[in-house]
Amino acid sequence: MLISFEGIDGCGKSTHIEKVKSYLTEKGYDVHVFREPGGTPVSEKIRDILLNSKDDIHPLAESLLFSAARAQLVATSIRPLLEKGAIVILDRFYDSTTAYQGYGRQVIPVPDIERLNALATQNLEPDLTIYLKIDPEMAYRRRLEVREEDRMERAGPAFFQRVSAGFDALAAREQRIVALDSSRSPEETFQAIIDHLEKKLPR
């Protein structure tokens, strides 16, 4: 089973992914978590370029780098684990590329981004996508409380408004995406995640 978590930076993905991993592990499932971009030695090197580079990166190059990191992760880690019956949880997947590079950057048409996503993932789709929806201003305040912003996070409020609208559009279109209000307490949000997850778990 493949589960992805999506949302703008500061929505609480990492916190809830760890909780979900613990919950599933306690139930006896073989659970593996990967972050995007990253998750393999090659993909982690690409991550460092994307998030920490001081150089300007053209939106097309940015999209291709994200896709390269994803292609490596899918081919060498995700597919082999799924074939063994494991549960794989992703901290971002191709919906982020559609929202950030398609709707956010507004340089590459969304249909082109989606074709690139399909190529990079070999048409692999999540069984369930949890979209943690939050107001961009609230997410910004949360980010500032815990860390210095990376290159993507410094793109500005207008950018994140477009990204948020992109995620909303995807959630309205894709049945696999469950949009949950992440401005609630962590306990309420986690319970909502589990309620949806239990409906999808292999028995």
N, C-alpha and C positions, 0 to 999 in steps of 0.2 A: 504494500500500500504506500502510495506517495502522497504526502501532505505538505502543502506549501503555506507559508505565512507571508502576508503582504501588507503594505501600508507605508505611509511616509515616515521618514526618520523621526523617531521620538514617539511612535505610536505604542510601543511596549512589546514588540515582537520577541526580542531576546528573552525578556522576563517570562513570557508565557510559553515560549518554546521549551525552556528548561523545566517548567512545571508540567507540561504535557509529556515530555520525555520521562520524567520521574513517575508520573501517573501510569503511563503505558508499560514501563519497565516493571513496576510493582505488580502489574497484571500478567506478567510473564512474556510480554512481547520482546522480540529482538529489535531494538530501536537504534537508529543511527541519525545523527544531526549534522548537516552541512550548512555553511553560510555561503551566500553569493554576493559578489564574486569570491571564489576561494574554494577550499575543500580538498584541493590536491596541491602538490608542490608547484606545478606549472600555474595553476589557477591563482594561487596565493601571490605569486610574483606579478601576475597581471593585476591583481587587486591592489598591490602596492603602487603600481603605476597609476591606476584609475583614481585612487583616493588620496594619495599623498604627493603626486607629482606637482611641482611648481610651474611646469610648462603648460601652456594652453593646449588642450586636446580638442580637435575638431569633433563636432557631434557624430559625424559618420564614423570616424576612427574610434570614438568612445563606444558607439554601439557595437562595432566589430570586436573590440576588445572584450566587452561584456560577453558577447556571444562565443568568443574563443574560449574564455574561461569556463563558460557553461558547457560547451561541447566536450571539453576535457573531463569535466566532472561527471556528466551524464555517461560518457563512454566507459570511463575507468572505475567509477564508484557506484553511481546510482543504479544503472541497469543490472550490474552483477548482483547487487544486494537485493533488488526487487525479485530477481530470478530465484534467489534463495529463500524467498518468503519473508524477508525483513520488512519492517516499517521504516521508511525514510522520511525525515522531516527536514524541510528546507527553509532557511531564513532567507527568503526571496527566491524567485524563479523568473520565468520569462515575462510574467505580468509586470514586473518592475521595469523591464526594458521597454515594454510598450508604454507604460505610464510616464517614466522618466525621460526616455530618449524620444518617444513618439509625441506624447501630449506635452511634456515639459519643455524639451528643446525646440520643438516645432520646426525642425529642419528636414527630417526624413518623414515621409508620409506613413501613417500608422499601418496601412496594408503592407508596405515594404518591410517595416519592422516585424510584422507578424510572419511574413514569409521567412525572414532571417531567423526568427525564433524557432519555427518549425524545422528548419535545416539544422540548427545548432543542437536541438533536443532529439533529433530523429523522430519527430512527431510524438514524443512522450508528453502526456498530459497528467497533471495531478488528479488524484481521485477526489481530493477535497482541498479547497483553498480558503483559508481563514483570512479575511480582509479586516484588519483592525482600523476602523474609521475614526478619525480624530480631526478636530479643527487645526489647521496648520499653525495658527498662532499658539495654541496650547502645546502642540508638538515642539515648536521652537523653544518655548520656555522650559520644557522638560529636558531638551537636549542640552541647553546651557547649564542646567543644574548638575549634569553628570560628566561632561567631557568637552574638550575643545572640538569645534566643528571641522570635518574633513572637507576635501575639495567639492564634493557633491553637495554637502550640507550648506556650503557658503553661496549657493546659487541665488538666494534671495526669496522674499515672500511671494512675488508674482509667479516665480517658477513653481513653488510648492503649491500654490493655488491651482495651477494648471495640472500638476501631477495628481493632486487630490481629485480633481474633476475627471482625470483619466481613469483612476481607480474606480470612481463611481460609475463611469460609463461601462467599464469592464464587468463590474458586479451586476449591473442591470442586464447585461447581455449573456453572461456565462452562468449556467445553472450550478456549476461546481463551486462557484465563489459564494461564500457566506459572509455578508457584511455585518460586523458587530460593533457596537458603540464602545470605543476604547477610552472614552472620557469618564466612564463609571469607575467604581473602585476596582482594584485588581481582583478581588474575590468574586465580584459579580461578573467581570469579564471572563475570568477563568471558568466559572461554572457554565456560562453560555457556550464557551468553546467545547467543553466536555459534553454538553447536551447534544451538540451537533456531531461531535466526533463519535460518540457511542452509536449513532445511527449507521455509521460507515465501517466500523471496525470488523475485520474478518473474525469469524467465529470458529 
